[in-house]
Amino acid sequence: MRLKSFAAFLFIAFAAVAFAQPAGYPSQPLTFIVPYGAGGMTDVSSRILASAFEARLGQRVDVVNRPGAGGYLGLSEGLREDADGHTLIAVTTDIFANTVLLERDFDLASVGFLGSFMPQERVLFSPVDKPWTTFEEFVEYAKSNRVTFADGGALWSGNVVKAMALEGGLDIAHIPFESGAAGSAALLGGHVDIGETGVGTAAWQAAKEGDLNILTILTDGTLEPFGYPEVENLEQKGYSNVVRMYYGIAVSGDVPEEIRSYLESVLQEILADSEFVASLEALDLTPQFVPADDYAAIVTTVLVEAAGLRDFLAE
Amino acid sequence: MADITHALTLVFTFENLIAVVLGVTLGIVLGSVPGITADMVIALLVPFTFFFNPLTGIVALMAIAKGGTFGGSIPAILFNMPGTPQATATSLDGYPMTRKGQAHKALEMAHYASTTGDLLSDTILLMVAAPLASIALRIGPVEYAMVVLFSLVIIATATGKYPIRGLLAIGIGLLLGTVGRDDFFATERFTFGLLSLEDGINLVPLLLGLLVLSEAFVQLRQREEAIVPRPGSKASLESDHSHVTLKEYIQNLPTILRSGLIGTGIGALPGIGATVGAFLSYEVARRTSKRGKEFGTGVIEGVAAPEAGNSAVQGANLIPLVTLGIPGNLVAALLLGAFMIHGMTPGPFLMRDQAHLLYALFITLILANFVMLFIGHYYIKLAARIQQLPRRMLFPLIMMFCTIGAFATSHSTFDVVLMFGFGLFGYLLRLARISVIPVVIAFFLGPLLEGAVRRSLLMSGGDLAIFTQKPIALAFLLLTVATVLVMVLQAVRRQVRSVRIRNDAARRS
């Protein structure tokens, strides 16, 4: 009995510490840097998140788009700001993978994480009027015929498909497009044979309507929550490179731990709020909290995998 | 049908109507300040629209876009400084009209043409959005490449009397367009190791520098008495009672409608934009008009065409967004974000599930045009006062707004420095009698062309023949070839004529 109440006391004490708002913080409006252009998935989800933060922090959270250099521009700018906890950075595992793929100067230790708020599946689509409907049929066809692949601007996903082609002996011509939207247009117009974008995009919507076929997903996840339990992911198909897409929030690594952990707890709170979750689920997105340490571990894995991918493709 | 009646109830709410009026006003006013573009305003105001219901929020943003497109023509006409990039073509005949004392007429025509072009594309949007979108889908990289090539050639061949200088300008523009990491292999081009240049030179600082600042420098160098119209003088707006008569409007209606159609077509294709729409309309009008040779000296058709063209693009840009969820320009991208934040994903589903909302949006857009007619009428009168400010007071103000504008787009002081650099560069170009406008056009058409051509060649495995294999692409390719042939023939004919004149003169002497 006493052990239980002691445990309960410890738990409450710990929780109280975790949720305690540091004195005097926040003292001014926050800046939320989105290293992507306006209207994209990162931008939209960040804006929704920003208003949730505003409500809880009692200060304005200004979303600022700083697109460029595969996300590196916004990330490095955010890390250069004063480490007083008033600058948040929207990050994706894609940005981190890009630092490796584009061989940039980057040190993971310079980043402090709040956590991840949303994983996302990356889907390989195909127009319906092609000589294949399943992934296996596609692979068979691509072994002896040249096919075109629309890359919707996500460097990592594109490279994973390139690796898939190398591994499987497939003749895939890689066609980069500036954005997921442009790639979707190419798919829907039948100008390419396969294409990749995330769940929740225009292509995804079309697939739900039956205007596009889903071949596989490039992550190691599943489409079961969306009603496609039968779609296997790339790992299950036997390929060794996958994409891991997690949207998260970061701050400079120099931000005091007190502030960082407070922000982490706020993020966790937001993701426990059913209204917030519903607003993202309405867009076919899947909000889910991943604590900072776990997210950091995922990012570390991402960096390693991206390096492996880069080396594999370089041969 | 029930959808439409439902839509009407959504349209005529107090909130909505206020949003339209405020949006149009804000757009016109801020668009008429060189340095502040409608895109900037919209980007800044997107968060505020979250407080409204989805329809009102989106309507407000669209109203600003509409207002801004017309507003930008005001300084273009009065000072030869476009307030928004898409008003650049308007200054070609608009400013000469001001110098002839017809500023008021030019402003009115810009106003009427804008509204009509907008109305045309909004009506088309309302009636045939879905089928038009599926046609637009057929435009893949191959077709797109040929459309852009055609646009580039058409605008390029309009370089006037000094073709070599025009080609030089285009070359400079193309070169500037290559700066940045290339889309395909991420190779750095002309970035000099600067992170800020990795995504290329931003359009806003380049535009503001080359078009607005350089113009300011050019005008400041001239004697002030010659520029500021004395009250009562021919060029002063006070004594300018020139109006657009109904007869004139009707005479120009074919041009306006044709430009509106061109703009709608361009707008349905993502990425090309209102500025190109304006120039294409201007060029086509110039080539088909009886007064074609007079374009550039202050012909009212030369104001009507680009203004109708650029406004029509705005409405049509919604087509790919609303039917496929694919944004064609920045405003559409921001709208996409706004839609999603309100829980709606634009795409095939939206037309099906929320038809009433979309109809409400389209109807409100049409309504906004009439609001613009009303507000624009009074704002033009206000613009008269501004023209009376001496240049030495006005231009520092304009430069201040340009600086704010250059910074605001990407929170970058680098862009401000870049803008002043381009201002200087533009001034030097003008001293050399090289027009800066082809530089700007080539700057943003170049990367579009390169991307589309490279994608096409990747698709075909390096085979150039792909451009002749797709019907739509082939059509535009032939149009391009025809245009070039006509230009060459005209040049040859001119040369032959001038040789003959010289020979005649030599024989006589």
Chai-1 contact restraints between the chains, C-beta under 6 A:
chainA,res_idxA,chainB,res_idxB,connection_type,confidence,min_distance_angstrom,max_distance_angstrom,comment,restraint_id
A,A38,B,A333,contact,1.0,0.0,6.0,A-B,restraint_1
A,A38,B,L334,contact,1.0,0.0,6.0,A-B,restraint_2
A,A38,B,G337,contact,1.0,0.0,6.0,A-B,restraint_3
A,G39,B,P327,contact,1.0,0.0,6.0,A-B,restraint_4
A,G39,B,A333,contact,1.0,0.0,6.0,A-B,restraint_5
A,G39,B,L334,contact,1.0,0.0,6.0,A-B,restraint_6
A,G39,B,L336,contact,1.0,0.0,6.0,A-B,restraint_7
A,G39,B,G337,contact,1.0,0.0,6.0,A-B,restraint_8
A,D43,B,G337,contact,1.0,0.0,6.0,A-B,restraint_9
A,V44,B,G337,contact,1.0,0.0,6.0,A-B,restraint_10
A,V44,B,M340,contact,1.0,0.0,6.0,A-B,restraint_11
A,R47,B,I341,contact,1.0,0.0,6.0,A-B,restraint_12
A,I48,B,I341,contact,1.0,0.0,6.0,A-B,restraint_13
A,V64,B,H411,contact,1.0,0.0,6.0,A-B,restraint_14
A,G68,B,E198,contact,1.0,0.0,6.0,A-B,restraint_15
A,G68,B,D199,contact,1.0,0.0,6.0,A-B,restraint_16
A,A69,B,E198,contact,1.0,0.0,6.0,A-B,restraint_17
A,L73,B,L195,contact,1.0,0.0,6.0,A-B,restraint_18
A,T148,B,M459,contact,1.0,0.0,6.0,A-B,restraint_19
A,A173,B,L458,contact,1.0,0.0,6.0,A-B,restraint_20
A,I175,B,R455,contact,1.0,0.0,6.0,A-B,restraint_21
A,I175,B,L458,contact,1.0,0.0,6.0,A-B,restraint_22
A,P176,B,D183,contact,1.0,0.0,6.0,A-B,restraint_23
A,P176,B,F184,contact,1.0,0.0,6.0,A-B,restraint_24
A,A181,B,I326,contact,1.0,0.0,6.0,A-B,restraint_25
A,A181,B,P327,contact,1.0,0.0,6.0,A-B,restraint_26
A,A185,B,I326,contact,1.0,0.0,6.0,A-B,restraint_27
A,L188,B,L137,contact,1.0,0.0,6.0,A-B,restraint_28
A,G189,B,L137,contact,1.0,0.0,6.0,A-B,restraint_29
A,G189,B,R138,contact,1.0,0.0,6.0,A-B,restraint_30
A,G189,B,G140,contact,1.0,0.0,6.0,A-B,restraint_31
A,H191,B,G140,contact,1.0,0.0,6.0,A-B,restraint_32
A,A202,B,L324,contact,1.0,0.0,6.0,A-B,restraint_33
A,A202,B,G325,contact,1.0,0.0,6.0,A-B,restraint_34
A,A202,B,I326,contact,1.0,0.0,6.0,A-B,restraint_35
A,A202,B,G347,contact,1.0,0.0,6.0,A-B,restraint_36
A,Q205,B,G347,contact,1.0,0.0,6.0,A-B,restraint_37
A,Q205,B,P348,contact,1.0,0.0,6.0,A-B,restraint_38
A,Q205,B,F349,contact,1.0,0.0,6.0,A-B,restraint_39
A,E209,B,P348,contact,1.0,0.0,6.0,A-B,restraint_40
A,A282,B,G343,contact,1.0,0.0,6.0,A-B,restraint_41
A,L283,B,M340,contact,1.0,0.0,6.0,A-B,restraint_42
A,L283,B,T345,contact,1.0,0.0,6.0,A-B,restraint_43
